[in-house]
């Protein structure tokens, strides 16, 4: 039996809403529905009654609910046992990072770790904040470098590291490309490429609020999700973009990166880079990384 199908059943049974259940598992509602249908086919019985307004368990669904919880708990214990055995053999630290941190912070930090903690194996996973935080809670990641959300999960520790510097990505032949610093007023009427707010709320809101605080309206020409896509669109002449300075390491031909003048205020907080990890957990490997990070934080901040 596929344990993931059982987990989908439990999530839907607890939420009694396929959309919220899918969100809790970081998957699409259609994918969750398919997994449940496969489980129903395997068991040859319906587990849910669905209408346009409600979701409820059938009698069969209610009868297996307790056993399903025990099965998932046993599977989790098995996975934890395997992880503990693996950790005892070779210390592996699973580190998550948003794209700008993966491009800018991690190459420097990994070099420091190789010099100071050569026996520690680090695996890097690049994802958005909204995907990194659930993985910390599930134990799939040991630490993550991310944007702290406005409403912080109480089960996570957040250690603010520094503010990343905002720059403007623009074609290298653009009229503003010769400036030393660009102000928001310089971007009036310029077409902008902004991140999708659903997946990158911090970066999206940074651009919009900078314009609002200046009494201006951002002229959004394109919405894109990945930083690489955004910078490539800039290179194609589709518009300009406000991005973290570490994004300049992508080195897309024909694109220049000019510092952006940001007034002191709340908008700076949208470029906070923080370290996050599960509260109440002990991990010598994670602590070793944090120790190295703290020791070199000033030098690392200078490059951000």
PASEBA-1860 file (N, C-alpha, C; in nm, 3 decimals):
! residues 304
1> XXXXXXXX> 0.085/-0.120/0.000/0.000/0.000/0.000/0.088/0.124/0.000 ~ 0.049/0.223/-0.078/0.125/0.347/-0.090/0.097/0.435/0.031 ~ 0.200/0.460/0.114/0.180/0.537/0.235/0.141/0.681/0.205 ~ 0.186/0.733/0.089/0.149/0.870/0.052/-0.001/0.882/0.026 ~ -0.061/0.777/-0.028/-0.206/0.778/-0.048/-0.278/0.781/0.087 ~ -0.225/0.708/0.183/-0.285/0.707/0.317/-0.271/0.846/0.381 ~ -0.157/0.910/0.362/-0.137/1.045/0.416/-0.235/1.144/0.352 ~ -0.260/1.128/0.223/-0.358/1.214/0.156/-0.498/1.191/0.214
9> XXXXXXXX> -0.531/1.065/0.239/-0.660/1.034/0.300/-0.673/1.100/0.437 ~ -0.568/1.091/0.520/-0.573/1.149/0.653/-0.587/1.301/0.648 ~ -0.511/1.364/0.559/-0.518/1.510/0.548/-0.658/1.555/0.510 ~ -0.719/1.484/0.413/-0.854/1.519/0.371/-0.956/1.488/0.479 ~ -0.935/1.379/0.553/-1.028/1.341/0.660/-1.025/1.442/0.774 ~ -0.909/1.498/0.801/-0.897/1.593/0.910/-0.947/1.732/0.871 ~ -0.922/1.771/0.745/-0.963/1.904/0.700/-1.106/1.906/0.647 ~ -1.152/1.789/0.594/-1.282/1.779/0.526/-1.294/1.889/0.421
17> XXXXXXXX> -1.181/1.913/0.354/-1.174/2.012/0.246/-1.050/1.978/0.163 ~ -1.071/1.940/0.039/-0.959/1.891/-0.042/-0.857/2.001/-0.070 ~ -0.903/2.125/-0.086/-0.809/2.234/-0.112/-0.717/2.259/0.004 ~ -0.774/2.269/0.126/-0.690/2.291/0.244/-0.601/2.171/0.273 ~ -0.653/2.051/0.249/-0.571/1.931/0.270/-0.453/1.929/0.175 ~ -0.477/1.964/0.049/-0.369/1.966/-0.050/-0.264/2.071/-0.012 ~ -0.310/2.187/0.036/-0.217/2.292/0.076/-0.129/2.247/0.192 ~ -0.186/2.174/0.286/-0.109/2.127/0.401/-0.001/2.027/0.360
25> XXXXXXXX> -0.022/1.961/0.246/0.075/1.863/0.196/0.163/1.920/0.086 ~ 0.144/2.051/0.057/0.223/2.117/-0.048/0.205/2.048/-0.183 ~ 0.078/2.024/-0.220/0.048/1.963/-0.350/-0.080/2.023/-0.406 ~ -0.109/1.994/-0.530/-0.228/2.046/-0.595/-0.351/1.965/-0.553 ~ -0.469/2.030/-0.542/-0.590/1.956/-0.508/-0.619/1.842/-0.603 ~ -0.591/1.862/-0.733/-0.617/1.755/-0.830/-0.529/1.634/-0.803 ~ -0.404/1.659/-0.762/-0.313/1.548/-0.731/-0.359/1.474/-0.606 ~ -0.404/1.549/-0.506/-0.454/1.485/-0.385/-0.578/1.401/-0.416
33> XXXXXXXX> -0.669/1.456/-0.498/-0.789/1.381/-0.535/-0.755/1.252/-0.608 ~ -0.653/1.257/-0.693/-0.613/1.137/-0.768/-0.558/1.031/-0.673 ~ -0.476/1.072/-0.576/-0.420/0.976/-0.480/-0.530/0.909/-0.399 ~ -0.630/0.987/-0.362/-0.741/0.929/-0.286/-0.823/0.833/-0.372 ~ -0.843/0.869/-0.498/-0.916/0.777/-0.588/-0.841/0.646/-0.605 ~ -0.708/0.654/-0.616/-0.628/0.532/-0.628/-0.640/0.447/-0.502 ~ -0.643/0.512/-0.385/-0.659/0.437/-0.260/-0.797/0.372/-0.254 ~ -0.899/0.444/-0.297/-1.033/0.388/-0.298/-1.042/0.267/-0.393
41> XXXXXXXX> -0.975/0.276/-0.507/-0.972/0.163/-0.601/-0.900/0.044/-0.539 ~ -0.791/0.073/-0.467/-0.716/-0.034/-0.403/-0.801/-0.104/-0.297 ~ -0.877/-0.025/-0.221/-0.959/-0.081/-0.113/-1.097/-0.125/-0.161 ~ -1.128/-0.088/-0.286/-1.257/-0.122/-0.347/-1.375/-0.070/-0.264 ~ -1.361/0.054/-0.217/-1.470/0.118/-0.142/-1.450/0.268/-0.144 ~ -1.561/0.342/-0.135/-1.553/0.487/-0.129/-1.522/0.531/0.013 ~ -1.436/0.631/0.023/-1.396/0.682/0.154/-1.456/0.819/0.185 ~ -1.498/0.892/0.080/-1.551/1.026/0.099/-1.680/1.044/0.020
49> XXXXXXXX> -1.767/1.126/0.075/-1.885/1.175/0.003/-1.861/1.322/-0.026 ~ -1.861/1.358/-0.154/-1.829/1.495/-0.193/-1.947/1.558/-0.266 ~ -1.980/1.681/-0.226/-2.076/1.762/-0.300/-2.008/1.893/-0.333 ~ -2.079/1.981/-0.401/-2.019/2.111/-0.435/-1.995/2.196/-0.311 ~ -2.062/2.160/-0.199/-2.052/2.242/-0.079/-1.982/2.175/0.039 ~ -1.968/2.045/0.036/-1.913/1.978/0.155/-1.840/1.850/0.119 ~ -1.756/1.807/0.213/-1.686/1.679/0.204/-1.707/1.608/0.337 ~ -1.743/1.482/0.332/-1.763/1.405/0.455/-1.712/1.263/0.434
57> XXXXXXXX> -1.681/1.197/0.543/-1.634/1.059/0.538/-1.752/0.963/0.524 ~ -1.732/0.858/0.447/-1.829/0.749/0.444/-1.809/0.665/0.570 ~ -1.896/0.570/0.592/-1.879/0.480/0.706/-1.749/0.403/0.695 ~ -1.715/0.364/0.571/-1.588/0.293/0.550/-1.470/0.383/0.584 ~ -1.481/0.511/0.543/-1.374/0.606/0.574/-1.357/0.624/0.723 ~ -1.470/0.636/0.795/-1.463/0.652/0.940/-1.401/0.529/1.006 ~ -1.433/0.411/0.952/-1.390/0.287/1.016/-1.239/0.264/1.004 ~ -1.177/0.320/0.900/-1.033/0.297/0.882/-0.949/0.414/0.931
65> XXXXXXXX> -1.013/0.519/0.981/-0.940/0.640/1.018/-0.834/0.613/1.124 ~ -0.871/0.543/1.228/-0.776/0.514/1.336/-0.661/0.428/1.288 ~ -0.693/0.326/1.208/-0.588/0.238/1.156/-0.494/0.313/1.063 ~ -0.550/0.408/0.986/-0.467/0.487/0.895/-0.368/0.573/0.973 ~ -0.417/0.631/1.085/-0.326/0.712/1.167/-0.213/0.626/1.224 ~ -0.245/0.505/1.268/-0.143/0.415/1.322/-0.043/0.375/1.214 ~ -0.094/0.353/1.092/-0.007/0.313/0.982/0.091/0.424/0.947 ~ 0.042/0.548/0.939/0.129/0.661/0.907/0.230/0.685/1.020
73> XXXXXXXX> 0.184/0.673/1.144/0.276/0.691/1.257/0.387/0.588/1.254 ~ 0.352/0.462/1.221/0.452/0.356/1.213/0.550/0.383/1.099 ~ 0.498/0.433/0.986/0.584/0.466/0.873/0.679/0.580/0.910 ~ 0.628/0.680/0.982/0.713/0.791/1.026/0.823/0.742/1.120 ~ 0.787/0.651/1.209/0.889/0.596/1.301/0.996/0.519/1.224 ~ 0.951/0.447/1.122/1.046/0.372/1.038/1.142/0.469/0.967 ~ 1.087/0.576/0.909/1.171/0.673/0.839/1.269/0.740/0.935 ~ 1.220/0.773/1.055/1.307/0.836/1.154/1.420/0.742/1.195
81> XXXXXXXX> 1.390/0.612/1.206/1.493/0.514/1.239/1.599/0.508/1.131 ~ 1.554/0.508/1.005/1.649/0.505/0.893/1.735/0.631/0.894 ~ 1.671/0.748/0.919/1.747/0.873/0.923/1.850/0.872/1.035 ~ 1.812/0.819/1.149/1.905/0.817/1.263/2.024/0.726/1.234 ~ 1.998/0.614/1.166/2.107/0.523/1.129/2.200/0.591/1.030 ~ 2.139/0.661/0.932/2.220/0.729/0.831/2.304/0.838/0.893 ~ 2.244/0.913/0.988/2.318/1.020/1.052/2.434/0.966/1.135 ~ 2.414/0.850/1.195/2.521/0.792/1.278/2.637/0.745/1.192
89> XXXXXXXX> 2.611/0.716/1.065/2.717/0.670/0.975/2.794/0.788/0.918 ~ 2.722/0.886/0.864/2.786/1.003/0.805/2.704/1.126/0.839 ~ 2.760/1.224/0.908/2.682/1.343/0.940/2.646/1.420/0.813 ~ 2.517/1.433/0.788/2.469/1.506/0.670/2.374/1.615/0.719 ~ 2.403/1.738/0.681/2.318/1.851/0.717/2.240/1.894/0.594 ~ 2.108/1.890/0.604/2.023/1.928/0.491/1.985/2.075/0.504 ~ 2.034/2.154/0.411/2.018/2.300/0.417/1.931/2.348/0.302 ~ 1.827/2.423/0.334/1.743/2.484/0.232/1.780/2.631/0.215
97> XXXXXXXX> 1.759/2.686/0.096/1.792/2.827/0.072/1.704/2.881/-0.040 ~ 1.658/3.005/-0.022/1.591/3.072/-0.133/1.694/3.102/-0.240 ~ 1.648/3.137/-0.360/1.739/3.145/-0.474/1.852/3.246/-0.456 ~ 1.823/3.365/-0.401/1.930/3.464/-0.386/2.035/3.416/-0.286 ~ 1.992/3.350/-0.179/2.087/3.296/-0.082/2.165/3.179/-0.140 ~ 2.098/3.098/-0.222/2.168/2.986/-0.287/2.276/3.037/-0.382 ~ 2.250/3.151/-0.446/2.347/3.206/-0.541/2.457/3.285/-0.472 ~ 2.423/3.356/-0.362/2.519/3.446/-0.301/2.579/3.399/-0.170
105> XXXXXXXX> 2.494/3.360/-0.075/2.544/3.322/0.056/2.608/3.183/0.057 ~ 2.539/3.085/-0.001/2.581/2.947/0.017/2.719/2.915/-0.042 ~ 2.757/2.966/-0.160/2.892/2.935/-0.208/3.001/2.980/-0.110 ~ 2.979/3.096/-0.048/3.078/3.145/0.050/3.073/3.063/0.178 ~ 2.952/3.033/0.225/2.938/2.957/0.349/2.988/2.814/0.334 ~ 2.962/2.753/0.220/3.009/2.616/0.198/3.161/2.608/0.196 ~ 3.225/2.710/0.140/3.372/2.713/0.141/3.424/2.724/0.284 ~ 3.361/2.810/0.363/3.402/2.824/0.503/3.383/2.693/0.579
113> XXXXXXXX> 3.272/2.624/0.551/3.246/2.498/0.619/3.348/2.391/0.579 ~ 3.386/2.390/0.452/3.488/2.291/0.409/3.621/2.317/0.480 ~ 3.651/2.444/0.504/3.776/2.479/0.571/3.770/2.448/0.721 ~ 3.656/2.474/0.784/3.648/2.467/0.930/3.578/2.341/0.982 ~ 3.493/2.280/0.898/3.422/2.157/0.938/3.429/2.056/0.823 ~ 3.549/2.011/0.788/3.566/1.927/0.668/3.494/1.792/0.676 ~ 3.461/1.745/0.795/3.396/1.613/0.808/3.244/1.620/0.794 ~ 3.190/1.740/0.782/3.045/1.757/0.775/3.000/1.762/0.629
121> XXXXXXXX> 2.910/1.674/0.594/2.855/1.670/0.458/2.728/1.755/0.454 ~ 2.721/1.848/0.360/2.606/1.938/0.348/2.536/1.915/0.216 ~ 2.404/1.899/0.223/2.321/1.888/0.103/2.238/2.014/0.093 ~ 2.242/2.079/-0.022/2.172/2.206/-0.043/2.048/2.185/-0.127 ~ 1.937/2.245/-0.082/1.810/2.238/-0.154/1.761/2.381/-0.177 ~ 1.744/2.419/-0.302/1.699/2.555/-0.334/1.548/2.555/-0.360 ~ 1.474/2.630/-0.279/1.330/2.643/-0.295/1.283/2.777/-0.240 ~ 1.156/2.806/-0.261/1.097/2.929/-0.208/1.067/2.912/-0.059
129> XXXXXXXX> 1.054/3.024/0.011/1.026/3.021/0.154/0.902/2.939/0.186 ~ 0.796/2.955/0.106/0.670/2.886/0.136/0.685/2.734/0.130 ~ 0.788/2.686/0.061/0.813/2.542/0.054/0.917/2.498/0.157 ~ 1.006/2.589/0.194/1.113/2.553/0.289/1.059/2.533/0.431 ~ 0.969/2.622/0.475/0.925/2.617/0.615/0.853/2.487/0.649 ~ 0.761/2.435/0.565/0.700/2.306/0.598/0.801/2.193/0.606 ~ 0.908/2.201/0.526/1.009/2.096/0.528/1.091/2.100/0.658 ~ 1.105/2.217/0.717/1.170/2.224/0.848/1.084/2.155/0.953
137> XXXXXXXX> 0.954/2.177/0.946/0.863/2.118/1.044/0.855/1.966/1.029 ~ 0.866/1.918/0.905/0.856/1.773/0.883/0.989/1.702/0.909 ~ 1.097/1.778/0.922/1.228/1.717/0.941/1.302/1.688/0.813 ~ 1.245/1.727/0.699/1.312/1.705/0.571/1.433/1.796/0.554 ~ 1.431/1.912/0.624/1.545/2.004/0.625/1.586/2.029/0.770 ~ 1.715/2.056/0.789/1.765/2.085/0.923/1.772/2.235/0.950 ~ 1.794/2.314/0.847/1.802/2.459/0.858/1.771/2.519/0.722 ~ 1.719/2.641/0.721/1.688/2.706/0.593/1.722/2.854/0.602
145> XXXXXXXX> 1.767/2.909/0.489/1.793/3.052/0.477/1.682/3.110/0.390 ~ 1.600/3.196/0.450/1.474/3.233/0.386/1.431/3.373/0.427 ~ 1.314/3.415/0.374/1.250/3.539/0.418/1.153/3.502/0.532 ~ 1.168/3.560/0.649/1.074/3.529/0.757/0.935/3.579/0.722 ~ 0.831/3.499/0.738/0.695/3.542/0.704/0.645/3.648/0.802 ~ 0.543/3.722/0.760/0.485/3.825/0.848/0.428/3.761/0.974 ~ 0.363/3.645/0.959/0.312/3.569/1.074/0.403/3.447/1.089 ~ 0.479/3.444/1.196/0.581/3.340/1.210/0.527/3.218/1.283
153> XXXXXXXX> 0.560/3.101/1.229/0.522/2.974/1.288/0.592/2.958/1.423 ~ 0.510/2.933/1.528/0.565/2.925/1.663/0.659/2.807/1.682 ~ 0.648/2.707/1.596/0.733/2.589/1.611/0.870/2.606/1.546 ~ 0.895/2.725/1.491/1.023/2.751/1.426/1.096/2.866/1.494 ~ 1.229/2.854/1.500/1.315/2.965/1.540/1.358/3.042/1.416 ~ 1.360/3.175/1.426/1.409/3.259/1.317/1.522/3.346/1.371 ~ 1.636/3.342/1.305/1.750/3.426/1.343/1.776/3.520/1.226 ~ 1.743/3.650/1.245/1.768/3.748/1.140/1.918/3.763/1.119
161> XXXXXXXX> 1.961/3.754/0.995/2.103/3.765/0.962/2.138/3.906/0.915 ~ 2.073/3.952/0.809/2.099/4.086/0.757/1.997/4.119/0.648 ~ 2.003/4.241/0.599/1.920/4.285/0.487/1.999/4.267/0.359 ~ 1.938/4.206/0.260/2.001/4.200/0.129/1.984/4.334/0.058 ~ 2.084/4.373/-0.018/2.080/4.498/-0.094/1.994/4.481/-0.219 ~ 1.904/4.577/-0.241/1.820/4.573/-0.361/1.892/4.642/-0.476 ~ 1.883/4.582/-0.593/1.939/4.641/-0.715/1.834/4.637/-0.825 ~ 1.857/4.716/-0.926/1.769/4.717/-1.043/1.838/4.640/-1.155
169> XXXXXXXX> 1.771/4.538/-1.206/1.821/4.466/-1.324/1.762/4.533/-1.447 ~ 1.847/4.571/-1.541/1.802/4.641/-1.661/1.895/4.612/-1.777 ~ 1.846/4.627/-1.901/1.934/4.604/-2.015/2.057/4.694/-2.007 ~ 2.173/4.643/-2.045/2.296/4.722/-2.028/2.304/4.841/-2.122 ~ 2.211/4.849/-2.221/2.208/4.967/-2.307/2.094/5.062/-2.269 ~ 2.029/5.038/-2.156/1.920/5.124/-2.111/1.975/5.259/-2.066 ~ 1.893/5.363/-2.075/1.938/5.498/-2.040/1.982/5.511/-1.894 ~ 1.929/5.424/-1.806/1.965/5.430/-1.664/2.089/5.347/-1.630
177> XXXXXXXX> 2.140/5.272/-1.726/2.249/5.178/-1.698/2.380/5.249/-1.664 ~ 2.390/5.377/-1.695/2.514/5.451/-1.666/2.512/5.516/-1.527 ~ 2.398/5.510/-1.458/2.387/5.573/-1.326/2.457/5.489/-1.220 ~ 2.508/5.555/-1.116/2.570/5.484/-1.004/2.463/5.426/-0.911 ~ 2.355/5.500/-0.893/2.244/5.459/-0.808/2.114/5.500/-0.875 ~ 2.013/5.415/-0.863/1.882/5.444/-0.920/1.782/5.466/-0.808 ~ 1.701/5.570/-0.822/1.593/5.597/-0.728/1.461/5.547/-0.785 ~ 1.364/5.525/-0.697/1.233/5.479/-0.744/1.174/5.578/-0.843
185> XXXXXXXX> 1.195/5.707/-0.820/1.141/5.808/-0.912/1.197/5.791/-1.053 ~ 1.319/5.737/-1.065/1.378/5.714/-1.197/1.303/5.607/-1.275 ~ 1.227/5.523/-1.202/1.159/5.410/-1.265/1.015/5.443/-1.304 ~ 0.974/5.569/-1.284/0.839/5.609/-1.322/0.816/5.581/-1.470 ~ 0.707/5.513/-1.498/0.666/5.479/-1.635/0.752/5.370/-1.700 ~ 0.851/5.317/-1.626/0.928/5.206/-1.682/0.850/5.076/-1.665 ~ 0.845/4.990/-1.768/0.778/4.860/-1.753/0.856/4.772/-1.656 ~ 0.785/4.709/-1.563/0.849/4.630/-1.458/0.810/4.484/-1.468
193> XXXXXXXX> 0.905/4.398/-1.435/0.880/4.254/-1.425/0.884/4.223/-1.276 ~ 0.774/4.169/-1.223/0.765/4.143/-1.079/0.739/3.995/-1.055 ~ 0.777/3.945/-0.937/0.749/3.805/-0.904/0.601/3.783/-0.879 ~ 0.557/3.661/-0.897/0.421/3.622/-0.866/0.402/3.629/-0.714 ~ 0.303/3.704/-0.668/0.286/3.722/-0.525/0.250/3.594/-0.452 ~ 0.182/3.501/-0.521/0.142/3.377/-0.455/0.261/3.295/-0.410 ~ 0.369/3.300/-0.486/0.485/3.218/-0.451/0.600/3.301/-0.393 ~ 0.603/3.431/-0.421/0.710/3.517/-0.370/0.652/3.647/-0.315
201> XXXXXXXX> 0.575/3.638/-0.205/0.509/3.758/-0.153/0.606/3.867/-0.109 ~ 0.721/3.830/-0.052/0.814/3.932/-0.002/0.873/4.014/-0.116 ~ 0.921/3.947/-0.219/0.983/4.018/-0.331/0.879/4.101/-0.407 ~ 0.760/4.045/-0.423/0.653/4.117/-0.493/0.616/4.243/-0.415 ~ 0.592/4.228/-0.285/0.550/4.342/-0.204/0.658/4.448/-0.193 ~ 0.784/4.409/-0.196/0.892/4.506/-0.191/0.879/4.606/-0.305 ~ 0.863/4.556/-0.427/0.852/4.643/-0.544/0.730/4.734/-0.532 ~ 0.615/4.675/-0.501/0.491/4.753/-0.497/0.497/4.860/-0.389
209> XXXXXXXX> 0.546/4.825/-0.269/0.547/4.921/-0.159/0.648/5.032/-0.179 ~ 0.757/5.003/-0.247/0.853/5.109/-0.277/0.788/5.217/-0.361 ~ 0.706/5.176/-0.456/0.637/5.274/-0.540/0.527/5.345/-0.461 ~ 0.452/5.270/-0.383/0.344/5.331/-0.303/0.401/5.435/-0.207 ~ 0.510/5.402/-0.139/0.571/5.494/-0.043/0.626/5.619/-0.111 ~ 0.660/5.607/-0.239/0.708/5.724/-0.315/0.594/5.801/-0.380 ~ 0.469/5.756/-0.356/0.354/5.821/-0.416/0.339/5.792/-0.564 ~ 0.393/5.680/-0.606/0.391/5.642/-0.747/0.319/5.509/-0.764
217> XXXXXXXX> 0.290/5.475/-0.888/0.226/5.347/-0.919/0.320/5.266/-1.008 ~ 0.346/5.142/-0.967/0.432/5.056/-1.048/0.361/5.016/-1.177 ~ 0.431/5.025/-1.285/0.377/4.984/-1.415/0.421/4.840/-1.442 ~ 0.336/4.745/-1.409/0.372/4.604/-1.420/0.349/4.556/-1.562 ~ 0.457/4.514/-1.627/0.447/4.465/-1.764/0.443/4.314/-1.772 ~ 0.499/4.248/-1.671/0.511/4.102/-1.677/0.521/4.048/-1.535 ~ 0.461/3.931/-1.513/0.473/3.860/-1.386/0.544/3.727/-1.413 ~ 0.647/3.698/-1.336/0.721/3.572/-1.353/0.752/3.516/-1.216
225> XXXXXXXX> 0.782/3.387/-1.208/0.800/3.322/-1.079/0.946/3.308/-1.039 ~ 1.032/3.266/-1.131/1.171/3.236/-1.097/1.261/3.356/-1.127 ~ 1.363/3.377/-1.041/1.457/3.486/-1.062/1.529/3.473/-1.197 ~ 1.566/3.350/-1.233/1.634/3.330/-1.361/1.545/3.375/-1.476 ~ 1.417/3.343/-1.469/1.323/3.385/-1.573/1.311/3.536/-1.576 ~ 1.302/3.598/-1.458/1.290/3.744/-1.451/1.410/3.812/-1.516 ~ 1.530/3.766/-1.481/1.651/3.829/-1.537/1.660/3.803/-1.687 ~ 1.620/3.685/-1.732/1.621/3.658/-1.876/1.522/3.749/-1.950
233> XXXXXXXX> 1.407/3.775/-1.888/1.310/3.867/-1.949/1.366/4.008/-1.956 ~ 1.440/4.049/-1.852/1.507/4.179/-1.856/1.603/4.184/-1.974 ~ 1.679/4.077/-1.993/1.774/4.072/-2.103/1.707/4.077/-2.239 ~ 1.583/4.030/-2.246/1.510/4.032/-2.374/1.447/4.168/-2.403 ~ 1.454/4.260/-2.305/1.397/4.393/-2.325/1.253/4.404/-2.280 ~ 1.203/4.304/-2.206/1.062/4.305/-2.164/1.035/4.405/-2.053 ~ 1.139/4.449/-1.981/1.119/4.543/-1.873/1.235/4.542/-1.776 ~ 1.220/4.614/-1.664/1.319/4.621/-1.559/1.268/4.543/-1.438
241> XXXXXXXX> 1.356/4.511/-1.344/1.315/4.436/-1.225/1.397/4.477/-1.105 ~ 1.332/4.479/-0.988/1.401/4.504/-0.861/1.429/4.368/-0.798 ~ 1.556/4.337/-0.775/1.596/4.205/-0.727/1.705/4.219/-0.621 ~ 1.730/4.115/-0.540/1.844/4.118/-0.446/1.975/4.121/-0.523 ~ 2.078/4.185/-0.464/2.205/4.202/-0.534/2.268/4.068/-0.570 ~ 2.249/3.966/-0.486/2.309/3.836/-0.517/2.256/3.778/-0.647 ~ 2.140/3.827/-0.695/2.086/3.779/-0.822/2.181/3.813/-0.936 ~ 2.264/3.915/-0.918/2.357/3.954/-1.024/2.456/3.844/-1.056
249> XXXXXXXX> 2.469/3.746/-0.967/2.561/3.634/-0.993/2.510/3.542/-1.103 ~ 2.384/3.560/-1.143/2.331/3.480/-1.254/2.399/3.516/-1.385 ~ 2.451/3.640/-1.395/2.533/3.683/-1.509/2.467/3.652/-1.644 ~ 2.352/3.709/-1.665/2.283/3.696/-1.793/2.339/3.800/-1.889 ~ 2.384/3.759/-2.007/2.440/3.856/-2.103/2.341/3.967/-2.135 ~ 2.394/4.091/-2.142/2.310/4.204/-2.178/2.234/4.265/-2.064 ~ 2.257/4.216/-1.939/2.185/4.268/-1.823/2.284/4.333/-1.727 ~ 2.249/4.456/-1.683/2.330/4.526/-1.583/2.251/4.532/-1.453
257> XXXXXXXX> 2.324/4.545/-1.342/2.262/4.553/-1.211/2.311/4.679/-1.142 ~ 2.220/4.772/-1.114/2.254/4.901/-1.055/2.191/4.910/-0.916 ~ 2.267/4.955/-0.814/2.210/4.967/-0.679/2.086/5.056/-0.678 ~ 1.990/5.019/-0.594/1.865/5.094/-0.579/1.868/5.170/-0.448 ~ 1.834/5.297/-0.453/1.826/5.378/-0.332/1.692/5.351/-0.264 ~ 1.698/5.292/-0.142/1.576/5.261/-0.067/1.573/5.347/0.058 ~ 1.471/5.430/0.075/1.462/5.513/0.196/1.452/5.425/0.320 ~ 1.502/5.476/0.430/1.490/5.404/0.556/1.342/5.386/0.589
265> XXXXXXXX> 1.303/5.266/0.629/1.162/5.242/0.659/1.129/5.095/0.655 ~ 1.003/5.067/0.662/0.958/4.929/0.673/0.985/4.848/0.547 ~ 0.995/4.912/0.432/1.014/4.835/0.309/1.146/4.759/0.310 ~ 1.247/4.808/0.384/1.374/4.737/0.389/1.357/4.597/0.445 ~ 1.257/4.582/0.536/1.240/4.453/0.602/1.201/4.343/0.505 ~ 1.153/4.379/0.386/1.113/4.277/0.291/1.233/4.203/0.234 ~ 1.355/4.257/0.254/1.474/4.188/0.206/1.553/4.126/0.321 ~ 1.486/4.101/0.433/1.552/4.031/0.543/1.591/3.890/0.498
273> XXXXXXXX> 1.712/3.850/0.530/1.751/3.711/0.516/1.767/3.654/0.656 ~ 1.699/3.544/0.682/1.702/3.483/0.815/1.736/3.336/0.806 ~ 1.793/3.284/0.913/1.811/3.140/0.928/1.693/3.088/1.011 ~ 1.637/2.976/0.971/1.522/2.918/1.042/1.547/2.770/1.067 ~ 1.500/2.723/1.184/1.511/2.581/1.215/1.402/2.545/1.315 ~ 1.377/2.417/1.332/1.270/2.370/1.419/1.303/2.398/1.565 ~ 1.209/2.457/1.634/1.228/2.490/1.775/1.234/2.362/1.860 ~ 1.321/2.362/1.961/1.327/2.250/2.054/1.403/2.129/2.003
281> XXXXXXXX> 1.474/2.143/1.891/1.551/2.031/1.837/1.700/2.051/1.865 ~ 1.772/1.939/1.881/1.916/1.944/1.903/1.985/1.882/1.783 ~ 2.082/1.954/1.726/2.152/1.906/1.608/2.293/1.965/1.610 ~ 2.393/1.886/1.648/2.530/1.936/1.653/2.580/1.989/1.518 ~ 2.539/1.924/1.408/2.584/1.968/1.276/2.527/2.106/1.244 ~ 2.400/2.125/1.273/2.337/2.256/1.250/2.404/2.363/1.337 ~ 2.430/2.329/1.463/2.495/2.425/1.553/2.634/2.461/1.503 ~ 2.704/2.364/1.445/2.837/2.391/1.391/2.829/2.490/1.276
289> XXXXXXXX> 2.730/2.472/1.190/2.712/2.565/1.078/2.679/2.705/1.130 ~ 2.591/2.714/1.229/2.553/2.845/1.284/2.672/2.913/1.350 ~ 2.758/2.835/1.413/2.878/2.892/1.476/2.970/2.953/1.372 ~ 2.993/2.880/1.262/3.077/2.932/1.154/3.012/3.055/1.092 ~ 2.881/3.050/1.073/2.808/3.163/1.014/2.822/3.287/1.101 ~ 2.802/3.272/1.231/2.811/3.386/1.322/2.951/3.447/1.320 ~ 3.052/3.362/1.312/3.190/3.410/1.316/3.225/3.494/1.193 ~ 3.162/3.463/1.081/3.195/3.532/0.955/3.080/3.620/0.905
297> XXXXXXXX> 2.981/3.646/0.990/2.861/3.715/0.945/2.889/3.854/0.889 ~ 2.979/3.928/0.953/3.008/4.063/0.906/3.062/4.063/0.765 ~ 3.155/3.972/0.736/3.211/3.964/0.601/3.106/3.917/0.501 ~ 3.021/3.825/0.539/2.917/3.777/0.448/2.814/3.886/0.420 ~ 2.781/3.964/0.523/2.685/4.073/0.505/2.737/4.176/0.407 ~ 2.868/4.198/0.408/2.926/4.300/0.321/2.908/4.267/0.174 ~ 2.887/4.139/0.142/2.870/4.100/0.002/2.724/4.098/-0.040 ~ 2.632/4.114/0.056/2.490/4.100/0.025/2.432/4.227/-0.037
END
